């Protein structure tokens, strides 16, 4: 039964799903915008919001928690020093999902661009 199930599972285990979220979040922090499917973009949005909120907090405990969620020191450093300060005045909604008109050629999946809100 699917009662009260709010997240997408993507037919993956918990560890595989976390690896997908980490990979997409890492790419977004490093590149600034990424192209992925609409469903993945919507699912990883809350993961990224949590990371940015930790970055805005800026404490040592927040940095350690961010490192546990995203185990790459260079990416966490960029998150805390470059990305999070841009959103000091915002309380949420740090990323935007823009749907693309064309679908992926191989399987026809809806594509989207995931980027930071300026």
C-alpha positions as CSV (number, residue, x, y, z in Angstrom):
1,X,0.0,0.0,0.0
2,X,1.1,3.5,-0.7
3,X,-0.6,5.3,2.2
4,X,1.2,8.5,3.2
5,X,4.2,7.9,1.0
6,X,5.5,11.3,-0.1
7,X,8.8,10.6,-1.8
8,X,9.7,9.1,-5.1
9,X,11.5,5.8,-4.9
10,X,12.8,5.6,-8.5
11,X,12.8,1.8,-8.2
12,X,16.1,2.1,-6.2
13,X,17.2,1.2,-2.7
14,X,17.7,3.9,-0.1
15,X,21.5,3.9,-0.6
16,X,21.1,4.3,-4.4
17,X,18.6,7.1,-4.0
18,X,20.9,8.9,-1.6
19,X,23.8,8.5,-4.1
20,X,21.5,10.0,-6.9
21,X,20.6,13.0,-4.7
22,X,24.3,13.5,-3.7
23,X,25.4,13.4,-7.3
24,X,22.7,15.8,-8.6
25,X,23.3,18.2,-5.6
26,X,27.1,18.1,-6.2
27,X,26.7,18.9,-9.9
28,X,24.3,21.8,-9.2
29,X,26.6,23.3,-6.6
30,X,29.6,23.1,-8.9
31,X,28.0,24.0,-12.2
32,X,25.1,26.3,-11.2
33,X,22.6,24.6,-13.5
34,X,22.0,21.0,-14.6
35,X,19.7,19.2,-17.0
36,X,17.9,16.2,-15.7
37,X,14.4,14.6,-15.7
38,X,11.5,16.5,-14.2
39,X,10.9,13.9,-11.6
40,X,14.5,13.8,-10.4
41,X,14.6,17.6,-10.3
42,X,11.5,17.8,-8.2
43,X,12.8,15.0,-5.8
44,X,16.3,16.5,-5.3
45,X,14.9,20.0,-4.7
46,X,14.2,19.3,-1.0
47,X,17.6,17.7,-0.5
48,X,19.3,20.8,-1.9
49,X,17.1,23.2,0.2
50,X,18.2,21.4,3.3
51,X,21.9,21.8,2.3
52,X,21.5,25.5,1.6
53,X,19.8,26.0,5.0
54,X,22.7,24.3,6.6
55,X,25.0,26.6,4.6
56,X,23.1,29.7,5.8
57,X,23.4,28.5,9.4
58,X,27.2,28.4,9.0
59,X,28.1,26.7,12.3
60,X,30.5,23.9,12.8
61,X,27.7,21.5,13.5
62,X,25.9,22.5,10.3
63,X,29.1,22.0,8.3
64,X,29.6,18.6,9.8
65,X,26.0,17.7,9.0
66,X,26.4,18.9,5.4
67,X,29.6,16.8,5.1
68,X,27.6,13.8,6.3
69,X,24.9,14.5,3.6
70,X,27.4,15.4,0.9
71,X,30.8,13.9,1.6
72,X,33.0,16.2,-0.5
73,X,34.9,18.9,1.3
74,X,35.4,21.1,-1.7
75,X,31.7,21.1,-2.6
76,X,30.7,21.8,1.0
77,X,33.2,24.7,1.2
78,X,31.8,26.2,-2.0
79,X,28.3,25.7,-0.6
80,X,29.1,27.5,2.6
81,X,31.3,30.3,1.2
82,X,29.7,31.1,-2.2
83,X,26.2,29.6,-2.6
84,X,24.6,30.1,0.8
85,X,25.5,33.8,1.3
86,X,23.6,34.7,-1.9
87,X,20.4,33.5,-0.2
88,X,20.6,35.3,3.2
89,X,17.4,37.2,2.5
90,X,15.4,34.2,1.4
91,X,13.6,31.7,3.6
92,X,13.3,29.0,1.0
93,X,12.8,28.3,-2.7
94,X,16.5,28.4,-3.7
95,X,16.2,26.4,-6.9
96,X,13.9,26.5,-9.8
97,X,12.8,23.7,-12.1
98,X,12.3,24.8,-15.7
99,X,10.6,22.2,-18.0
100,X,12.1,21.8,-21.4
101,X,9.8,21.5,-24.4
102,X,11.7,18.5,-26.0
103,X,11.8,15.1,-24.4
104,X,14.8,12.8,-24.0
105,X,15.4,10.9,-27.2
106,X,16.0,7.4,-25.8
107,X,13.0,6.9,-23.5
108,X,10.8,10.0,-24.0
109,X,11.3,11.3,-20.4
110,X,10.3,14.9,-19.7
111,X,13.5,16.9,-19.2
112,X,14.0,20.0,-17.1
113,X,16.7,22.4,-16.1
114,X,17.5,22.8,-12.4
115,X,19.1,26.1,-11.5
116,X,19.6,28.5,-8.6
117,X,17.2,31.4,-8.2
118,X,19.1,34.7,-8.4
